Amino acid sequence: MSGEPHLGVTLVLLFVVATIVALVARRVRVPYTVALVIAGLGLGATHVIEAPPLTKELLFTLFLPGLLFEAAFHLEWREFWHDRVTLVALAVPGVVAAMAVIGVALVPTMRLLGVDGGTTAALGTHAVLLFAALISATDPVAVVALFRALAAPRRLTVVVEGESLLNDGTAIIFFTLALGALAGPVSLGGLALDFLYVVGVGVVVGGATGVAGAELIRRVDEPMLEIMVTTIVAYGSFIAADELRASGVIATVTAGMLGGSRVGRRGLSAPARVAVVTFWEYVAFALNSVVFLLIGLVVRVPALLASWRAIVAAYLVVTASRGIVTWALARLLPKRLELPSGWTPLLAWGGLRGALSMVLALAIPELVGARDTLVTITFGVVILSILLQGATIGPALRWLGVARESSHDSPYAVTRGALIAAHAALQELERTTGGGHDGDATAAEHHALAEEAIGHVRRAEGELAAALDRAPTRGVPHTRDDG
C-alpha cells in the first residue's frame, strides 16, 4: 500500500492478520502474544501494511482503559485483598527498587558489553530515569494465558495479574513525574506529594465512577445497556482522572475492580453477566492484538539490529533487577503471607514487558535528546522479554512442579463448569420469581428449585476449593475461565 495509510483499511487488515495469527498460534501451540510479536516484526520489515500515526492520545485514550478495565473486572476483590501486602510491596517499593537497580547498572553494563560511547553518552540521568520507569510495567497477558492452559494455582494467577495492574499505575506515575522533572529541578518532598495526589484522586474518581455505574446497572435489566454502562465507566473514569491531572490508570483499575466485585455484580442477571464478560474479553483480545501489531509496524528491524549490544545489556539489567527485587521481597514477607516454594522464580521470570512499555516509550517528547535511542532499546527489551520468557514460562511451570494437567479435561475445569452452571441457574430463578409470594404454588415450586440450585452451588464450590488446594469461600467465581 502506498500513500497516506487509511485507518479503516489498516484496522481491517490488522484484524485479518490477528485472526490468522491466532489460528496458527493455536495449532502450533505458541503463546498468542509471542506469535503477535513475530507477525508484527514481519509486517514492519516487509511494509505490507503502512502504520497510521501513533499518538500518545490515541494509545492512552483508546487502548489503555479497555485493557486495564477488563483485567481489573475479572480480578476477584476478595482474592486481591488476601494478597494485598504482597501485591503492594511488588508494585510500589518493588518498582522503586527495580528502578534504582536499573538506574545504577544500565550504563556500566552497556560499557561492559562494548556499547559505543555515543549511545552511553546520550543516556544521561533523566533518560535513564525515564527508561527505568517505563520498563517497570509488566504485561501478564502471555503468562496468565499459559497459567490457565496449564491449570496453575489460582492464587499465583491473581498475584501476577494483581501486581501487573498496580505496577502499571506506578510505572506511569513515575514516568509522568520523570517527564515533569525535565522542566526543572524538583524536590523529593514535591515528588512524594505529587505521587499521593495522583494516586489518591485516581482512587476517588475510580471509586465514585464504579459505584455510580453499579447503581445504574442495578436499575436496568437490559444486557446491551449494562454493557454500555461498563464502557462509560471504563473510559469515563480514565478521562475524568486525567482531566484532574490524576492517574487515569488507577481510576480505571479501581472502577474495574468495583465493577467486578459484588458491588458491581449484584445488579447483573445471569444472561447480562455472560454478555458483559464476553464483551470485555473480546475487547481485550482485540485491543491487545491491534496494539501489538500496530507497534510492530513502527519497529524498524535494522535499528534493532544496529543497537543489539545496548538492547541485550538493557534486557540483562531489567531481568536481573526483577529477579533481585522479587527474591528480596519474598524473603521479607510475613510468615502468614509466604509464597509457596517455586513461585518466586516464576514471578521473577514471568515479569514480561509488553505493550504499555512500548506505548510509554512512544510518548516521550521529541525534545528529549535520547528519545530515538530509548524507543529502540525499549522495543528491543520488550521483544526479547516476550520471545524468551514468554516461550519458556510453560516449561518453567512444569519443571518447578507448579503446572497441572490440561485445563480442558482436569477435575478443576469440570468442577468449575458445574459451579458456573449452578450459579447461573440460581440467579435466573431468583430473577424470574422476584423473591416469591406466599401461597403461590408456582413460586413455591421455583423456590424449591432455587434451594436445590443453592445446594449445587455450595457442593461445587467446596469441590472447586479442594481442587485449588484452598479453603472454601462464600463467593462465586466468574463465568470466565480464569483458573
N, C-alpha and C positions, 0 to 999 in steps of 0.2 A: 504493500500500500504506500502511496506517495502523497505528498502534500500534508496539509493540516489534518491530524487524526480526528475523526468524528467520534465523540464519546459513546454514542449509542452503538455504533458498529463495533467499537473496541470492546465494550462490555459484553455484547452478544458473543463475539469471538472468544473472549476470556471465559465465558460460561461454557462454551463448547469445549475449549481446551480443558477446563476444570473437570467436566464430565468425563472426558476421555481419560484424564489422569486418574480420576477416582476409580474408574473401571479397571485400568491397568494395575493400579496400586493394590486393589483388592485381589486381583488374580495372581500377582507375583508376590503378595504378602509383604509389601514395603509400606512403612508408615506414610500416610497420605501427605503429611507436611513435607517429608523428605522428598517424595515424588513431585510435589508442587515446586519446591526449590529447584530441582533438576530441570523441570519443564520451564520454569521462569528464566533460568540461565540460558536454556536453549533458545527461547523466544528472543531474549535480549541480544544473544550473539548473532542470530540469523536475521533479525529485524523483520520477521514475518508480520508482526503486529507493531504498529507505532504507538508509543505510550502517550497518553494525554498529559497535560501539565499537572504535576502533583504538588498541590499547595498544602501548607500546614492546615488551613481551614478545612479543605476537603478531607484530608486524612484524619484530623482530630474530630471534626463535627459529624462526619458520615460513618466512619469505621469504628472509632473507639467506643462511643456509647453503646452501640449494638453488641459488640464483643464483650464488653465489661458487664452489661446488664444480664446477658444470657448466662455467663459464668456465675455471677452472683445469685441469680434467680434459682439456680439449681444447687446452691450450696446450703445445706441444712444448717439453720442458725444454731440449733442445739449442739450439733457436732462441731461447728465453728467455735462456739463458746467453750466447749470442753477443752480445746487445744489453743485457747486464746493467748496464753502466755508464750507458748512455742511459736505461734504464728507472728505475734507482735515482735518477739525477740528476733526472729529471722528477717522481718520486714523493715524494722526501724534501726535498732543498733546493729543488726546484721548487715544492712545495706551501708550504713555509715562505715563500719569496719572494713567491708569489702572495698568501698571507695578509697579508703585510706591505703589499703594494700596496693590497689591498682595505681593510685597516685604516686606512691613511693617506688614501686617496682617497674612501672611500664617503660620509661625511657632507659634505665640501666639495662633492662632485659633486651631492648631493641639494640642497644650498643653492643651487648654481648653477642648477639646474633649477626652483627655486621650490617645493621641498617645504616643507610647513608646519612651523613651528617646533616644534610638539608632537611630530611624528614624529622629527625630528632630535634633540630633547632627550631622547627616550626611548632613543635608541641610544647608550648610554654605552660605555665601553671594553670591559666584559665582553660586552655584547650584540653589538658589532661583532666581537669575537674569536670568539664562538660562530658568528656568520653566516659569517665568513671560513673557519672550519674546516669547517662542514657543506657549504658550497657548493664546496669544493675537490675533492670526489669527482666523478669523471667517469663517464658511463654510455655505453659503446661500442655498445650493442645496435643502435640505428638505423644508426650509422655503419658498423659491421662488416657488417651485413646488406647495405648498399649496396656496400661494398668487394667482397663476394663476388659480388653480382649483376653488377658491372662488371669482375670479374676483376682487381682491383687487385693489386699485388705482394704476395706472401705476407709479406715482411718488414714492410711497412707495417701490415698487419693485426696481426701479432704485437706490434709496438711499441704500437699503440693498445690492444689487449686487455691486454697485459702491464702497461702503465702504469696502466690503469684498476684492475686487480686490486691493484696496490701502493698506489696513492693512495687507494683505498677504505679500506684498512687505516690508512694515515697520517692521513686525514681523521677517521676515527672515533676514533683515539687522541688527536689534538689536540682534538677535540670533547669527549671524555671528560675530558681534562686541564683544558680550559676550564671545564667544569661543576664540576670539583673545586675550581677556583680561586674559585668563588663562595662556598665555605665559609670562606674566609680567605686571607690572603696566602701565596704560595708562592715559593720561591727558584728561580732559573734552574737551579741545580745539581740541586735536587729534581725539577724537571720533566724534566731530562735523564735522571736515574736512573729515574724512572717510565717514561719512553719506552723505555729499554733493557730494563727488566723486562718490560713488556707485549709488546714485540716478541720478545725472546729466549725467554720462556716460551711464547709463541704458536707460535714456530717449533719448539721442542722438542716441545710437545704435538701439533702437527700432524704433525711428522715421525714421532713414535712411533706415532700412530694410523694414519698412512698405511702405514708399514712393516708394522704388525700386520695391517692389512686386506689388504695384498698377500700376506702369508704365508698368511693364512686362505684367500684366493681360490685360491692355488696348490694347496691341499689339497682343494678341492672342484671338481667338474666338473658343476655344475648352474646354468644361467643365472639362474634365479629366486633361488637362494641368493646368487649373486655380486652380483646387483642389491641384495639385502638388505644384504649386507656393505658395499657402497659407500654405501648410505643411512645405515647406522650410522656409517661413517667421516665422512661429510659433517656430520651433525648432532651426532654424539658429540664430534668434535674441537672444534666451536664451543662446545658446552655445557661441556665439561671445561675449556677455556681460560677461559671466562667465570667458572666457579666459582673458578678460581685468580686471578681479577681480572687476567687477561692478555687479549690480543687474540684474540677468537674468530674475527675476520676473517682475521688472519694464520694462525691454526691451520688453518682450513678451506682457505684458499688453498694452504698448504704440503701438506696432506693430498691435496688435489685434484691438484696438480702431480705428487706422487709416484705417485698412482693412475693418472694419465695417462701417466707415463713408462714406460720399460722395466721399472722395478722393479715397477710395478703391473700392466703388461700381460702380463708373461711367463707368468702362470698362466691367462690367458684364452684359451680356444679361439676360433676364428673365429665360430661361432654365438653364443657367450657375449658376445664383444666387440660384435657387432652389437646384441644385446639391451641391453647396458649403455649403449652410446652412444645408442641410440634412446630408452631410458627417460629418460636425463638431458636429452636435447634436448626431450622432451615436458615434463618437469618445469620446465625453464627457461622454455619457451614459456608454460605455464600460469601459473606464478608471476608472470612479467612482465606477462601480460595482466591477471590479477586485481589485482595491486598498483597498476597504473596506473589501472584503473577504480575501485578502492576509494578511492584518493586523489582521483580526480576527483569522487567523491561527496561528499567533505568540503570541497572547494573551494567557496567562496562567491563567485560571479562579481561580485556587487555590491561586495564588499570589494576584489576585484582592481581593478575599475574606479575605485573611490574612491581607491586608492593607486597609480594608474598612473604618476604622476611618480616616486615613490620606486622603483617596480619598474623603470622604464626607466633611472633613474640607476644602480641596483644592477646591472642587466644590462650596461650600458656599462662599468662598472668591472670586473666579473667577466670580461667578454670581453677587455677591454684588458689586464688582468693576465695572462690566459692567453697572449695574443699576445706581450707583453713577455718573460715568463719563457721561453716556448718558443723565441723568437728568440735570447735571450741564451744559453741553454744549448746550443742548436745551434751557436753560434759557439765555444763553449768545448770542444766535444768534440774528442778527438784525431783526427788525420788519418785513421787507420785506421777510425774509427767514424763518420765524417761521413755525414750523411743525404743521399740524392740530392736534386738540385735539384727544388724544388716540393713536397717533403714537409713542410717546416717550416710553411708556411701551412695545409696540410691538417691537421697535428697541432694547430695552434692553433684553427682553425675547427671541427675535429672533436671538440673537448673539450666535448661536450654535458653538461649537468647532467641528472640523471634521478631515478629513484625513491629512491635512497639519500639524497640531499639532503632530499627531502620527508620520508622516514622519520625522519631525524635532527631535522628541524625539529619534527615532532610529538612527539619525545622530550624536548624542552625542558620542564623542570618548570614548573608554574603559578606558582611563586614568583618566576620571572624576570619582571619587570615588563613587558618589551618582547616577551613571548612571542608574543602575537597579531600584533604588527607583523612580527616575524621570520618567523612562519609564512606570512603573506600575501606578504611580499616574496620569500621562498624559492620558494613555489609560482609566483609570477609570473615569476621569473627562469627557473625550470625550463621553464615553458610556452613562454616566448619562445625559450629555447635550442632546445627540440625543434622548435618550429614554424619558426623562422627558419633555424637551422643545419642541422637535420635535413632540411629540404626543399631546401636549396641545396648540400649537400655533394656530391651527384651531379653537378650541373653544374660544380662546382668541380673535381672529379676530371677531367672531360673537358676543361675549359678549361686545366688545368695539364698535360694530356697524360699523366696517370697511368692513366686508365681504359683498358681494353682492350675487345675485343668481348664480347658477352654470354657469360656462363659456361655457358650451356646448350649452345652449339654450338662453343665455342672449342677449339682444339687442347689447351689446358690441361685442360679438363673431360674430353675424350675420353681423353687420356693418363692422367689421374688415375683414371678409371673402370677402365682396363686394369690399373693398378697395384693398385687395391683388389681386383679380381677375382683377380689372380695371387697376391697376398698371402693372401687367404682360402683359395685352393686349397692353397697351400703349408702353411699352418697346419693345415688339415683333414687333409691327407695325413700330416703328421708325427704328428698325434694318433692317427689310426687305425692307423698302422703301429707306433706305440710305439717307434720307433727301429730296427725291423727286426731280423732274425735271419739269420745266415749260413746258407746252404743252403736257405733258404725261397724258393721261386720267386715266390710271391705278394708276399712282402716285397721281393724284388729288383725286381720289376716296379713296386711302389709307390715304391721309391727312385728308379728311373729317372724315373718321373713327377714325383717331388719335385724331382729335379735340373732337369727341364725347366721346372717352375714357378719354380724359383730363377732360371733364365735369363730367364724372362719378367719377374720382379720387377726384376732388375738392368737389363734394357733399358728397361723402363717408367720406372724410377727415373731413369735417365740422361736420357730424353726429358722427363720432368717437370722435372728440374733445368734443362734447356735452356729449357723453356717459362717457367720462373720467373726466368730470367737469373741463375742462381747455380750454383755448383759442385755436383756430385752428392754426396750424403751416404749413409751406410750405414743410416740409419733409414728406417722405412716410415711414411708419413703415416697419419693416422687415417681411419677409414671415413666420417667426417663430411665434407660438402662445405665445407671450410674454405678454399678457395682464393679 
